[in-house]
Amino acid sequence: MKVPLMNLCAQYEGLRKDIQKTVNDIMEKQAFVLGETVEKFENEIASYCRTKYAVGLNSGTDALFLSLKALNIGMQDEVVAPAFTFFATTEAISLTGAKPVFADIDPETYNICPKSLESRITKKTKAIIPVHLYGQCADMDPIANIAKKHGLKVIEDACQAIGATYKGKKAGSLSDAGCLSFFPSKNLGAFGDGGMLVTDNKELADRISILRVHGSEKRYMHQEIGINSRLDSIQAAVLRVKLKYLDGWLDKRRQKAEYYSKQFSSLSVSCPHVADHAVHTYHLYVLRVEKYSEKLLTFLNDNGIEARKYYSVPLHLQACYKSLGYEKGDLPATEKAAEESIAIPIFPEITTKEQDYVVSKVKEFFNTKKT
Ligand SMILES: *Cc1c(COP(=O)(O)O)cnc(C)c1O
């Protein structure tokens, strides 16, 4: 038996007719960039995330980069972020000319630790980027308090967490700017790259709307230097079809996750911890295994189960950040999580049979002392 980490073909199965029709409409109109469909989708996302504005962009990376730009962050500035995340979080900081400063994580939720974050603040710090990792919101209240105390902006990297909530509020709506990704593998995935910025700040939304078209509000008039980062109509059309199903899919992800957690309760693995403040959306279901993670990973892969490490090399130890001067041991909770965590297959359409197979192989690994 083979179980993939995710299965987009299974999702497409139920949507084929609607998506083909809507994409066909766009093809007939031959209007591909921004436009009416993108505007409709922006309004729907703003309403879904309960923010006033939403700006469609080319990717989540661009949402992060343009948020920082629009908040005037650049050379000489520092931005604090976790090192246990996808590279784009801090790549966006580096691209503005600012310096990423890495904070450690809470070992239970994998999200930025407010205490560690506060210890990294200097006179140069301008902003904080908490990441809602794996689909669970970071502990935003203490982060907001720290930001207020030190006069910092907060940008949420909500790329993995659309629909997740923190004390009842939606991911993306908890800070100055929320960044979403519609990369195909995300919980709401396009047929290519896509992203969005959500915010209640009109000035910020307006400025990012200008930055995404080469810093131009009026054709051929450039008031500042921007980039090309527009959302395509075809992507918006596909995403509008999928958005209607999103909450149902997130419910299914939670059901599947709870099923796993129940099955694993007797084993020496740690299942995802759901904080009191959070409704988790399980973009990934990540097990944590002391000492034997590498062996378990190989065993699962050898048995046709697509398990993977997210993320095996934390960002402070990446080659490109060597000049920042971090060393192994600087972020103990991050480094331990990088060693011990394994994502196993989860997606709304995963069958009980597939889950039972994964469970049986994890159990077999521990029972037969392949350790
Ligand atoms: C996917 C992701 C991004 C980047 O999104 P893209 O749309 O691929 O550019 C940023 N941060 C995190 C945590 C992500 O998972």
The ligand as an SDF file (V2000), in Angstrom:
LIG
                    3D

 15 15  0  0  0  0  0  0  0  0999 V2000
    4.3900   28.2920    2.0060 C   0  0  0  0  0  0  0  0  0  0  0  0
    4.9480   29.2030    3.0140 C   0  0  0  0  0  0  0  0  0  0  0  0
    5.4270   30.4760    2.6830 C   0  0  0  0  0  0  0  0  0  0  0  0
    5.5690   30.9720    1.2880 C   0  0  0  0  0  0  0  0  0  0  0  0
    4.4650   30.9310    0.5200 O   0  0  0  0  0  0  0  0  0  0  0  0
    4.6170   30.8780   -1.0850 P   0  0  0  0  0  0  0  0  0  0  0  0
    3.2420   31.1580   -1.5500 O   0  0  0  0  0  0  0  0  0  0  0  0
    5.1130   29.5270   -1.4300 O   0  0  0  0  0  0  0  0  0  0  0  0
    5.5660   31.9530   -1.4720 O   0  0  0  0  0  0  0  0  0  0  0  0
    5.8600   31.2910    3.7200 C   0  0  0  0  0  0  0  0  0  0  0  0
    5.8660   30.8740    4.9800 N   0  0  0  0  0  0  0  0  0  0  0  0
    5.4330   29.6600    5.3330 C   0  0  0  0  0  0  0  0  0  0  0  0
    5.4430   29.2740    6.7750 C   0  0  0  0  0  0  0  0  0  0  0  0
    4.9780   28.7800    4.3640 C   0  0  0  0  0  0  0  0  0  0  0  0
    4.5790   27.5570    4.7200 O   0  0  0  0  0  0  0  0  0  0  0  0
  1  2  1  0
  2  3  1  0
  2 14  2  0
  3  4  1  0
  3 10  2  0
  4  5  1  0
  5  6  1  0
  6  7  2  0
  6  8  1  0
  6  9  1  0
 10 11  1  0
 11 12  2  0
 12 13  1  0
 12 14  1  0
 14 15  1  0
M  END
$$$$
